[in-house]
């Protein structure tokens, strides 16, 4: 259903962010991407929906090649990919409802968007999704009045209302406290399963990533160095991905939580 | 006290570190200012002979003469209308211009073109632009409105363009990721972030245009400025003072309104 072939990104500065990454996802699973800062995780996820233009390689979603699309076709392809961001990236001055409905911008005309005349079915769905993530009654609040966890919930709803075929999630928990981080990861995992879509999640927190993932991909210096189930992640794997360190405590933390 | 033998003297570095260069700059600047003072013929004799004339001129302004009220009123209303119309034109045209003049939104050739326009529009004071437009289009408020709209557009293009360059790119990215086209990205990703600045600048612009509209009449571009100039010309200093009082009153009222509105925007 989703496939990345030999993706390469070299920035104009000469930095080789991705050196030929290939990943296939053939079922609705949560894929955590591990990797040190600067390994190319963010670039990888942004090359998929072409917020960053890949230098070469191919991306396929449901048999459609996304690399090579232009203009209107690219916009249509982006509608099918929901994205959740590290800093939430909500429109701070707009209300929760406007932020949620902005997920449907690809489906409405300019004047409809300008005068906030979204079809009633979108509004109904927005209310349902807000209730689902625990934000019932928040629709008229301005985004900048919300807490971090609440903002990320709005971010999740904005991505889901697109009816995406895949979720691209970039460090969803890095600004959140540990408890909120777990709740947010749980929510993303649950909703992806519910909608039957795969999610690619860049994540720094190894324990959290392992806990909610069906599959782990290790990215180091622009190359895939590990691809397997969370149970196969060992201290050696982490050394391979991040470099030499005493990983025993990191691994044990996961086992503790599973007790 | 332990091992240190003598205290270390600390002095802040000079702005120009090289002492020879520093003193050369100071001496040359001083010499030039002295030369310029001498060259401009600034002297006490002129100051002394001019002072009584200034006092006399001031005396003849009092009391202000409001007897030609209908003429003053017509001029003031014309100035107001010129300010409102030119502000409206320029804040509408400023939207595409400032998007073009923002490096993060624009493509390179549009950016360069917009910036070039901004630089040209900003480098001429309104009175010079008014002289050119009066030559081209004849006397009256029409060249005046063009003048104000043109200079205001340069002002808005620069300041709003810079505001757009400073927006949070993350919010724009999020809207792009939804599959919105370029126009809808501007509408949701950019506009909400600069809207308060836009409204604030628009009000400030009305303020600026109102002041400028009273001045450009001097070169025949309509408004109260023409009446003021004529009054001075005919030695009717009391009428001139009446006009000045009305201008000051309007500017004060505008100042008050705009500070109220901008205060609410914060």
Interface residues (C-beta under 8 A of the other chain):
Chain A: X49 X51 X72 X75 X76 X77 X78 X79 X80 X81 X83 X85 X87 X89 X90 X91 X92 X93 X94 X98 X102 X103 X104 X105 X106 X110 X113 X114 X155 X158 X162 X168
Chain B: X168 X170 X171 X173 X174 X175 X176 X177 X178 X179 X180 X181 X183 X184 X187 X188 X189 X192 X193 X195 X196
